[in-house]
Amino acid sequence: MRTVQAAVVSAVLGLAAAAQAQVFFQEPGLSVSLFGSSSSLTFGFGVHRHHRPRVVVVPAPVYVQPPQVIYQQPPVVMAPPPPPVYVASSQGYAPPPLPPVAVQPAPVIVAPTPVVVNRAVPAPAVEGPALIAIKYTPGFSGLFTGFTGAPGFSTARFTHSGGLEARLGRWVALRSDVEFRKDSRSYDVIGAKLWLAGADWKLKPYVSASLSGTVVDERPNALQIGVVGAAGLDIFFGKHFFLEAEVRYRSLPDACCTNVPQLTAVAGAGVAFF
């Protein structure tokens, strides 16, 4: 029953809405009774004339900006081709070999380890003496009476003396000397000289001994053989020039030459070669 009532109410509301849409409409009285129910609906309509203007509602324009769509092309990915697949046939087909791949190894740089070599610096070589030397040493000679009586020096006379040396090293040399006096001459032909100082010294003392032959004017055909000993000092100026001072003592047989000077002192200079 309630469903029927709801349907009737809906129909009446629809008719009322249609009647209001006319310019001129009537409102009659209406009475509706629903049988079999204690409730009733009564609608009254009266006829009235109203003039209502038509209202047209125009909506305001609304501008809607369409969203900007930016199309971005996806990146192209190049996939490598799949490796070839070789299927062995029944005839024993072997796939062709793959092309050789050259692999360049990375360069390996090995820094050399510094090697420090301590080299001994050789000492500067000492310049050796020249081989051949020639000298001239004038001086005085006389008789020495110290061995037979009171020591003394008599009958002094001027003496010319010259010599030749063959130096065998820094310590030893062979020597040959001559002495020319007023009444006699001596030839010291075979002798040896020994330096007593170091090889690099500029002042070098020495001693020497020689075999001597003496000729006296009183006996020109007689050669008297004796020995002579000497001691002296050499002063070197470089390799090729030197000064020399020397004292000699000559020993001869007593029976022949009592007036030959035994003691001689000389000083001079010399040059060396080679």
C-alpha positions as CSV (number, residue, x, y, z in Angstrom):
1,M,0.0,0.0,0.0
2,R,2.8,2.4,0.8
3,T,4.2,1.7,-2.6
4,V,1.1,2.8,-4.3
5,Q,1.0,5.9,-2.3
6,A,4.5,6.8,-3.2
7,A,3.7,6.3,-6.9
8,V,0.7,8.6,-6.6
9,V,2.7,11.3,-4.9
10,S,5.3,11.1,-7.6
11,A,2.7,11.4,-10.3
12,V,1.1,14.4,-8.7
13,L,4.5,16.2,-8.3
14,G,5.2,15.6,-11.9
15,L,1.9,17.1,-13.0
16,A,2.5,20.1,-10.8
17,A,5.9,20.8,-12.3
18,A,4.5,20.6,-15.8
19,A,1.7,23.0,-14.9
20,Q,4.1,25.6,-13.5
21,A,6.1,25.7,-16.7
22,Q,3.1,27.3,-18.6
23,V,2.6,31.1,-18.7
24,F,-1.0,30.9,-17.7
25,F,-2.1,27.9,-15.5
26,Q,-5.0,27.0,-13.3
27,E,-5.1,25.6,-9.8
28,P,-8.3,23.5,-9.6
29,G,-9.4,21.7,-6.4
30,L,-8.8,18.0,-6.3
31,S,-9.8,15.5,-3.8
32,V,-8.4,12.0,-3.9
33,S,-9.4,9.1,-1.6
34,L,-7.7,5.9,-1.5
35,F,-10.0,3.1,-0.8
36,G,-9.4,0.6,1.7
37,S,-7.1,2.9,3.8
38,S,-7.7,5.2,6.6
39,S,-5.6,7.8,5.2
40,S,-6.5,10.2,2.4
41,L,-4.8,12.9,0.4
42,T,-6.6,16.1,-0.6
43,F,-5.3,18.6,-3.1
44,G,-7.0,21.8,-3.9
45,F,-6.6,23.7,-7.1
46,G,-7.8,27.2,-7.8
47,V,-7.8,28.9,-11.1
48,H,-5.6,31.9,-11.1
49,R,-4.0,33.7,-13.9
50,H,-0.4,34.9,-13.5
51,H,1.9,36.4,-16.0
52,R,5.5,35.2,-15.2
53,P,8.5,36.2,-17.4
54,R,10.7,33.6,-18.9
55,V,14.1,33.5,-17.3
56,V,17.0,32.3,-19.4
57,V,20.2,31.5,-17.4
58,V,23.3,31.6,-19.5
59,P,26.3,30.1,-17.7
60,A,29.6,32.1,-17.7
61,P,32.2,30.9,-20.1
62,V,34.9,28.9,-18.5
63,Y,38.2,28.6,-20.4
64,V,40.2,25.5,-19.6
65,Q,43.7,25.4,-20.9
66,P,44.4,21.9,-22.2
67,P,47.5,20.4,-20.6
68,Q,50.7,20.5,-22.8
69,V,51.8,17.1,-23.7
70,I,55.5,16.8,-24.6
71,Y,56.4,13.6,-26.3
72,Q,59.9,12.3,-25.7
73,Q,61.1,9.7,-28.0
74,P,62.6,6.8,-26.0
75,P,66.3,6.1,-26.6
76,V,67.2,3.6,-29.2
77,V,69.1,0.7,-27.8
78,M,71.2,-1.3,-30.3
79,A,71.4,-4.8,-29.1
80,P,74.3,-6.8,-30.4
81,P,73.4,-9.6,-32.7
82,P,73.2,-12.9,-31.1
83,P,76.2,-15.2,-31.5
84,P,76.0,-17.5,-34.4
85,V,74.8,-21.0,-33.6
86,Y,76.5,-23.8,-35.5
87,V,74.8,-27.1,-35.7
88,A,77.1,-30.0,-36.4
89,S,75.7,-32.1,-39.3
90,S,76.1,-35.8,-39.7
91,Q,78.8,-35.2,-42.4
92,G,81.3,-33.8,-39.8
93,Y,81.0,-30.1,-40.7
94,A,83.2,-27.9,-38.5
95,P,82.2,-24.3,-38.0
96,P,84.5,-21.7,-39.4
97,P,87.0,-20.3,-36.8
98,L,86.2,-17.0,-35.2
99,P,88.2,-14.1,-36.4
100,P,91.3,-13.4,-34.2
101,V,90.9,-10.8,-31.6
102,A,94.0,-8.6,-31.1
103,V,94.4,-7.6,-27.5
104,Q,96.8,-4.8,-26.9
105,P,98.4,-5.3,-23.5
106,A,98.8,-2.3,-21.3
107,P,102.3,-0.9,-21.4
108,V,104.3,-1.8,-18.3
109,I,106.8,0.9,-17.3
110,V,109.4,-0.3,-14.9
111,A,111.5,2.5,-13.4
112,P,115.1,1.3,-13.1
113,T,116.5,1.2,-9.7
114,P,119.3,3.8,-9.3
115,V,122.6,2.1,-8.7
116,V,125.1,4.2,-6.8
117,V,128.6,3.1,-7.6
118,N,131.3,4.4,-5.3
119,R,134.3,4.6,-7.5
120,A,137.6,5.2,-5.8
121,V,139.2,8.3,-7.2
122,P,142.8,7.4,-8.0
123,A,145.4,9.6,-6.5
124,P,147.2,11.8,-9.0
125,A,150.2,10.1,-10.4
126,V,153.5,11.5,-9.2
127,E,155.6,12.6,-12.1
128,G,158.7,10.5,-12.3
129,P,162.2,11.9,-12.8
130,A,163.7,12.3,-16.3
131,L,165.9,9.5,-17.4
132,I,169.2,11.2,-18.4
133,A,170.8,14.2,-16.5
134,I,173.8,16.3,-17.4
135,K,175.4,18.6,-14.8
136,Y,178.3,21.0,-14.3
137,T,179.5,21.6,-10.7
138,P,182.6,23.7,-10.3
139,G,184.3,23.9,-6.9
140,F,187.6,23.7,-4.9
141,S,189.8,20.7,-4.0
142,G,192.8,20.3,-1.6
143,L,194.7,18.0,0.7
144,F,193.1,16.8,3.9
145,T,195.5,16.0,6.7
146,G,193.1,14.8,9.4
147,F,194.0,11.1,9.2
148,T,197.8,11.5,9.6
149,G,198.1,14.5,11.9
150,A,196.2,17.6,12.9
151,P,193.1,18.1,10.8
152,G,193.5,20.7,8.1
153,F,192.9,21.6,4.5
154,S,195.8,22.8,2.4
155,T,196.9,23.4,-1.2
156,A,193.4,24.4,-2.3
157,R,192.8,24.8,-6.0
158,F,190.0,25.4,-8.4
159,T,188.3,22.4,-9.9
160,H,186.1,21.9,-12.9
161,S,183.7,18.9,-12.5
162,G,181.1,17.5,-14.8
163,G,178.9,14.5,-14.7
164,L,176.3,12.2,-16.3
165,E,173.5,10.4,-14.5
166,A,171.3,7.6,-15.7
167,R,168.3,7.5,-13.4
168,L,166.8,4.0,-12.9
169,G,163.9,5.2,-10.7
170,R,163.0,7.6,-8.0
171,W,165.7,6.2,-5.6
172,V,168.7,4.9,-7.6
173,A,170.8,6.3,-10.4
174,L,174.1,5.3,-12.1
175,R,176.6,8.1,-12.3
176,S,179.9,9.0,-14.0
177,D,182.0,12.1,-13.2
178,V,185.3,13.8,-14.1
179,E,187.4,16.4,-12.3
180,F,190.0,18.6,-13.9
181,R,192.6,20.2,-11.6
182,K,195.7,22.2,-12.3
183,D,198.1,19.2,-12.0
184,S,195.9,16.1,-12.1
185,R,192.7,14.7,-13.5
186,S,190.3,12.1,-12.0
187,Y,187.8,9.9,-13.9
188,D,185.0,8.4,-11.8
189,V,183.5,6.2,-14.5
190,I,181.5,3.6,-12.6
191,G,179.4,4.8,-9.6
192,A,176.0,4.4,-7.9
193,K,173.8,7.1,-6.4
194,L,171.1,6.5,-3.7
195,W,168.6,9.1,-2.7
196,L,167.6,9.1,1.0
197,A,164.4,11.0,0.7
198,G,160.9,10.2,-0.6
199,A,160.2,10.1,-4.3
200,D,158.0,13.2,-4.3
201,W,160.3,15.4,-2.3
202,K,161.8,18.5,-3.9
203,L,164.9,18.4,-1.6
204,K,166.6,15.0,-1.8
205,P,169.8,14.2,0.1
206,Y,171.9,11.3,-1.3
207,V,175.1,9.3,-0.9
208,S,177.2,7.7,-3.6
209,A,180.3,5.6,-4.2
210,S,182.4,5.2,-7.4
211,L,185.4,3.5,-8.8
212,S,188.0,6.2,-9.7
213,G,191.1,6.5,-11.9
214,T,193.6,9.4,-11.4
215,V,196.3,10.7,-13.7
216,V,199.1,13.0,-12.4
217,D,201.1,15.3,-14.6
218,E,204.4,14.1,-13.0
219,R,203.6,10.5,-14.2
220,P,201.4,10.9,-17.3
221,N,201.6,7.3,-18.3
222,A,200.5,5.9,-14.9
223,L,196.8,5.5,-14.0
224,Q,196.2,5.2,-10.3
225,I,193.0,3.3,-9.3
226,G,191.1,4.3,-6.2
227,V,187.7,4.8,-4.8
228,V,185.7,8.0,-4.1
229,G,182.8,8.5,-1.8
230,A,180.3,11.5,-1.8
231,A,177.4,12.9,0.0
232,G,175.2,15.7,-1.3
233,L,171.8,17.4,-1.8
234,D,169.7,17.7,-5.0
235,I,167.0,20.5,-5.3
236,F,164.5,19.7,-8.1
237,F,162.6,22.4,-10.0
238,G,160.1,20.4,-12.0
239,K,161.2,17.5,-14.0
240,H,164.0,18.9,-16.1
241,F,166.0,21.3,-13.9
242,F,167.9,20.8,-10.6
243,L,170.6,22.2,-8.4
244,E,173.3,20.1,-6.7
245,A,175.8,20.5,-3.9
246,E,178.3,17.7,-3.1
247,V,181.4,16.9,-1.0
248,R,183.7,14.1,-2.2
249,Y,186.6,12.2,-0.6
250,R,189.1,10.4,-2.8
251,S,191.3,7.6,-1.6
252,L,194.5,6.6,-3.6
253,P,197.6,4.5,-2.9
254,D,200.1,6.4,-0.7
255,A,203.2,5.5,-2.7
256,C,202.1,7.1,-5.9
257,C,200.2,10.3,-5.4
258,T,200.9,12.2,-2.2
259,N,200.1,15.6,-3.7
260,V,196.7,14.7,-5.3
261,P,193.9,16.5,-3.5
262,Q,191.7,14.1,-1.5
263,L,188.8,16.4,-0.6
264,T,186.6,18.2,-3.1
265,A,183.6,20.5,-2.6
266,V,181.5,21.4,-5.6
267,A,178.1,23.1,-6.4
268,G,176.3,23.5,-9.7
269,A,173.3,22.9,-11.8
270,G,172.0,20.4,-14.3
271,V,169.3,19.6,-16.8
272,A,167.5,16.3,-17.4
273,F,166.0,14.8,-20.6
274,F,163.5,12.1,-21.5
